[in-house]
Amino acid sequence: MVRGRYPTDEELRRNFERELGSVTTGGGLHSETGLDIETETALIAIAGAYPEVGEELVAAARAAFTGQLGGSNAAARNADLQQAEQRDQGKRQKPSD
């Protein structure tokens, strides 16, 4: 199914809490939640640690989700992409020996 629009912050919060509840009780993640890669990665770490889910993993997932809502995750991804583009441009501009 193709999503017609990006989820609202409230929908994202509900999705995050649902996914967090799932992985902390031995379940998996659902697709098309609107959660970003940093948040999903943190949730996957919890699923992988189950049943030994420490508070530090839950705190890391909450921090990742806060970064999604606040935009810092996207800003970091964009900065990484810009650096990679600059490296690639530099490699193309260097004359080969």
N, C-alpha and C positions, 0 to 999 in steps of 0.2 A: 504494500500500500504506500502511496506517495503522500507525504504530508503536505497539506495545502498551505500551512502557515507555520511559523516558528511558535513554539509554546510560550505562553506568558510566564512571568516569574512565578506566579502562584501555581501554575501547572508544573513548572520545573520543580518547585519545592515539593509538591505532592509526589511527583515521579521520583525525586531523590529519596524521600522518606520511604516510599514503597520499595525501591531497589535496595536501600540500606537494610530495611527489614527483611528482605528476601535473603540477601547474602549473609546476614548475621545469624540466620536460622537454617543455613544449609542449602538455600535455593540459589538459583542462578539469576542472571540479568535478562531483562527483556530488551528487545530492539526498539528503535524509534522512540526513545524516551526524551530526546532533545538534550541529554546530558553530554558534555564534551569529553574529549579523550582523557584529559587529566582526571576528571571525576570518575569516568568509567574505569580507568586504570586503578585508582584507589579502591573502588568497589571490587574489582577483580582480585586485588590483593587480599581483601577481607574474605572473599569466597575461597581463595586458595588456602587461607589460614584456618578456615573452619574445621573443627569446632574450637580451636584455640584462638579466638578473636580477642586481641588485646585492645584496650581503650586507645592506645596510640594509633592503631589502624583506623578506628572509627573517627578519631580526631583528625587524622590525615584526610579521610574522605570528606569530612565536613569542611576542612580548610580548602580542599580542592573545589568543592561545590561553591563555597564563598567566593573563590577566585573566578569561577564561571559567572556567577551573578554580577560580580563587581567589574569584570572585564579584564582582570590581570592575567588570566590564563590565555585569552585571545591575544593580548598585547605581547606576551612572551613568545607565543607562536609566531606572530607577525615579525617580531624582532629577529627571531631565529631564521625565518624565511628571507628577510632582507640581508642578513649576514651571509647566508648561503648564496644568494644571488650575487652579492658583491664578490665573494670568493670565485664564483664561476665566471663572472665577467673579467676578473683579474687574470684567470687562467687562459681565457680566450684571447686577451690582449697581449700576453707575453709572446714575444717571438720565440720560435723553437730553435734550438741549437742544432 
